[in-house]
Amino acid sequence: MKIGDKAPEVLGKDEQGRDIRLSDYRGRKLVLYFYPKDNTSGCTAEACSLRDGYDQLQAEGYEVVGVSKDSASSHVKFKEKHQLPFPLIADVNRELMEAMGAWGEKTMYGKKTMGTIRTTFIINEEGIIEQILSGKQVNTKQHAEQILKK
């Protein structure tokens, strides 16, 4: 996926098993962020930044949805532990990650592996991708502020 593309309609199922669709957010901007793993330091920092900035993001017309390949039960625990106010999609089969280009080869500790590429898509009110932040562009500790400044 690239800037100017229409995001997919079916995003997946959240931690409660509810279908999450792009059309659920029509008329609002959507921050669709992909992260590697629940309860790891960088992913927790990113989720907590979005949690802490959630009211301001909503005031600016944004909704937030997180996506990882963790299970729904892992997401429930992660949400409860950190009081996250937004849905987390359990993309256990990596369908959305692969469709959006957030799954691929990455280097960790000098070793090449396949995994989730930390990526945030800013999707406009009509479902069109307006901005993509990927890899080192994502400031996990100040992600909400980073989105609001763009």
C-alpha positions as a Markdown table, in Angstrom:
| # | Residue | x | y | z |
|---|---|---|---|---|
| 1 | Met | 0.0 | 0.0 | 0.0 |
| 2 | Lys | 1.1 | 3.5 | -0.7 |
| 3 | Ile | -0.1 | 7.1 | -0.2 |
| 4 | Gly | -3.2 | 7.7 | -2.4 |
| 5 | Asp | -4.3 | 4.0 | -2.2 |
| 6 | Lys | -7.7 | 3.1 | -0.7 |
| 7 | Ala | -7.3 | 1.1 | 2.5 |
| 8 | Pro | -9.0 | -2.4 | 2.6 |
| 9 | Glu | -12.6 | -2.4 | 3.8 |
| 10 | Val | -12.2 | -5.5 | 6.0 |
| 11 | Leu | -9.6 | -4.8 | 8.7 |
| 12 | Gly | -10.1 | -7.9 | 10.9 |
| 13 | Lys | -11.5 | -8.9 | 14.3 |
| 14 | Asp | -10.7 | -7.0 | 17.5 |
| 15 | Glu | -9.9 | -8.5 | 20.8 |
| 16 | Gln | -13.6 | -9.1 | 21.5 |
| 17 | Gly | -14.2 | -10.9 | 18.2 |
| 18 | Arg | -16.0 | -7.9 | 16.6 |
| 19 | Asp | -15.5 | -7.2 | 12.9 |
| 20 | Ile | -13.6 | -4.0 | 12.3 |
| 21 | Arg | -14.2 | -2.4 | 8.9 |
| 22 | Leu | -12.9 | 0.8 | 7.3 |
| 23 | Ser | -16.5 | 2.0 | 6.8 |
| 24 | Asp | -16.9 | 2.0 | 10.6 |
| 25 | Tyr | -14.7 | 5.1 | 10.6 |
| 26 | Arg | -16.2 | 6.9 | 7.6 |
| 27 | Gly | -16.1 | 10.6 | 8.2 |
| 28 | Arg | -13.2 | 10.3 | 10.7 |
| 29 | Lys | -9.5 | 10.0 | 10.1 |
| 30 | Leu | -8.0 | 6.6 | 11.1 |
| 31 | Val | -4.6 | 5.9 | 12.7 |
| 32 | Leu | -4.1 | 2.3 | 11.8 |
| 33 | Tyr | -0.9 | 1.2 | 13.5 |
| 34 | Phe | 0.9 | -2.1 | 13.2 |
| 35 | Tyr | 3.3 | -3.2 | 16.0 |
| 36 | Pro | 5.3 | -6.4 | 16.6 |
| 37 | Lys | 4.2 | -7.7 | 19.9 |
| 38 | Asp | 2.1 | -7.0 | 23.0 |
| 39 | Asn | 3.9 | -6.1 | 26.2 |
| 40 | Thr | 7.3 | -5.4 | 24.7 |
| 41 | Ser | 9.0 | -2.2 | 25.6 |
| 42 | Gly | 8.7 | -0.3 | 22.2 |
| 43 | Cys | 5.2 | -1.6 | 21.6 |
| 44 | Thr | 4.0 | -0.7 | 25.1 |
| 45 | Ala | 5.6 | 2.8 | 24.7 |
| 46 | Glu | 3.8 | 3.3 | 21.4 |
| 47 | Ala | 0.4 | 2.1 | 22.7 |
| 48 | Cys | 0.7 | 4.2 | 25.9 |
| 49 | Ser | 1.6 | 7.3 | 23.8 |
| 50 | Leu | -1.5 | 6.8 | 21.7 |
| 51 | Arg | -3.5 | 6.2 | 24.9 |
| 52 | Asp | -2.2 | 9.3 | 26.6 |
| 53 | Gly | -2.9 | 11.4 | 23.4 |
| 54 | Tyr | -6.2 | 9.7 | 22.6 |
| 55 | Asp | -8.5 | 12.5 | 23.8 |
| 56 | Gln | -6.5 | 15.0 | 21.7 |
| 57 | Leu | -6.4 | 12.7 | 18.7 |
| 58 | Gln | -10.2 | 12.3 | 18.9 |
| 59 | Ala | -10.6 | 16.1 | 19.3 |
| 60 | Glu | -8.7 | 16.4 | 16.0 |
| 61 | Gly | -11.0 | 13.9 | 14.3 |
| 62 | Tyr | -8.9 | 10.7 | 14.6 |
| 63 | Glu | -9.7 | 7.2 | 15.7 |
| 64 | Val | -7.0 | 4.7 | 16.5 |
| 65 | Val | -6.8 | 1.0 | 15.8 |
| 66 | Gly | -3.8 | -1.2 | 16.6 |
| 67 | Val | -2.8 | -4.4 | 14.8 |
| 68 | Ser | -0.4 | -7.2 | 15.7 |
| 69 | Lys | -0.3 | -10.9 | 15.1 |
| 70 | Asp | -0.9 | -11.6 | 18.8 |
| 71 | Ser | -4.0 | -13.5 | 19.8 |
| 72 | Ala | -7.2 | -11.9 | 21.0 |
| 73 | Ser | -6.6 | -13.1 | 24.5 |
| 74 | Ser | -3.1 | -11.5 | 24.5 |
| 75 | His | -4.7 | -8.3 | 23.3 |
| 76 | Val | -7.3 | -8.4 | 26.1 |
| 77 | Lys | -4.6 | -8.6 | 28.7 |
| 78 | Phe | -2.5 | -5.9 | 27.0 |
| 79 | Lys | -5.5 | -3.6 | 26.8 |
| 80 | Glu | -6.5 | -4.2 | 30.4 |
| 81 | Lys | -2.9 | -3.8 | 31.8 |
| 82 | His | -2.4 | -0.5 | 30.0 |
| 83 | Gln | -6.0 | 0.8 | 29.9 |
| 84 | Leu | -6.0 | 1.2 | 26.1 |
| 85 | Pro | -9.2 | 2.9 | 24.9 |
| 86 | Phe | -9.0 | 1.7 | 21.3 |
| 87 | Pro | -9.5 | -1.7 | 19.6 |
| 88 | Leu | -6.6 | -4.0 | 18.8 |
| 89 | Ile | -7.0 | -6.3 | 15.8 |
| 90 | Ala | -5.7 | -9.9 | 16.3 |
| 91 | Asp | -4.2 | -10.5 | 12.8 |
| 92 | Val | -2.9 | -14.0 | 13.7 |
| 93 | Asn | -2.8 | -15.1 | 10.0 |
| 94 | Arg | -1.0 | -11.8 | 9.0 |
| 95 | Glu | -3.6 | -11.1 | 6.3 |
| 96 | Leu | -4.0 | -7.4 | 6.9 |
| 97 | Met | -0.2 | -7.0 | 7.7 |
| 98 | Glu | 0.7 | -8.6 | 4.4 |
| 99 | Ala | -2.0 | -6.7 | 2.4 |
| 100 | Met | -0.8 | -3.4 | 3.9 |
| 101 | Gly | 3.0 | -4.2 | 3.5 |
| 102 | Ala | 3.6 | -4.2 | 7.3 |
| 103 | Trp | 5.0 | -7.8 | 7.2 |
| 104 | Gly | 8.4 | -8.4 | 5.7 |
| 105 | Glu | 12.1 | -8.9 | 6.1 |
| 106 | Lys | 13.8 | -6.9 | 8.8 |
| 107 | Thr | 17.2 | -7.0 | 10.5 |
| 108 | Met | 17.3 | -7.5 | 14.3 |
| 109 | Tyr | 20.7 | -7.7 | 16.1 |
| 110 | Gly | 22.4 | -8.1 | 12.7 |
| 111 | Lys | 20.2 | -11.1 | 11.7 |
| 112 | Lys | 17.6 | -11.0 | 9.0 |
| 113 | Thr | 14.2 | -12.3 | 9.9 |
| 114 | Met | 10.6 | -12.0 | 8.8 |
| 115 | Gly | 8.3 | -10.1 | 11.0 |
| 116 | Thr | 6.0 | -7.1 | 11.6 |
| 117 | Ile | 7.4 | -3.9 | 10.4 |
| 118 | Arg | 6.3 | -1.1 | 12.8 |
| 119 | Thr | 4.1 | 1.0 | 10.5 |
| 120 | Thr | 1.4 | 3.6 | 11.0 |
| 121 | Phe | -1.0 | 4.5 | 8.2 |
| 122 | Ile | -3.0 | 7.8 | 8.5 |
| 123 | Ile | -6.2 | 7.2 | 6.5 |
| 124 | Asn | -8.5 | 10.1 | 5.7 |
| 125 | Glu | -12.2 | 10.4 | 6.0 |
| 126 | Glu | -12.8 | 8.7 | 2.6 |
| 127 | Gly | -10.6 | 5.7 | 3.4 |
| 128 | Ile | -7.6 | 7.0 | 1.4 |
| 129 | Ile | -4.1 | 6.6 | 2.8 |
| 130 | Glu | -2.6 | 10.1 | 3.4 |
| 131 | Gln | 0.6 | 9.3 | 5.2 |
| 132 | Ile | 2.7 | 6.3 | 6.1 |
| 133 | Leu | 5.3 | 6.2 | 8.9 |
| 134 | Ser | 7.4 | 3.1 | 9.0 |
| 135 | Gly | 10.3 | 1.6 | 10.9 |
| 136 | Lys | 12.6 | 4.2 | 12.4 |
| 137 | Gln | 10.3 | 7.0 | 11.4 |
| 138 | Val | 7.9 | 5.9 | 14.2 |
| 139 | Asn | 8.7 | 7.6 | 17.5 |
| 140 | Thr | 7.2 | 5.1 | 19.9 |
| 141 | Lys | 7.5 | 7.3 | 22.9 |
| 142 | Gln | 5.9 | 10.3 | 21.3 |
| 143 | His | 3.7 | 8.7 | 18.6 |
| 144 | Ala | 0.5 | 10.6 | 19.4 |
| 145 | Glu | 2.4 | 14.0 | 19.3 |
| 146 | Gln | 4.1 | 12.9 | 16.1 |
| 147 | Ile | 0.7 | 12.2 | 14.4 |
| 148 | Leu | -0.8 | 15.5 | 15.6 |
| 149 | Lys | 2.1 | 17.5 | 14.3 |
| 150 | Lys | 1.8 | 16.2 | 10.7 |
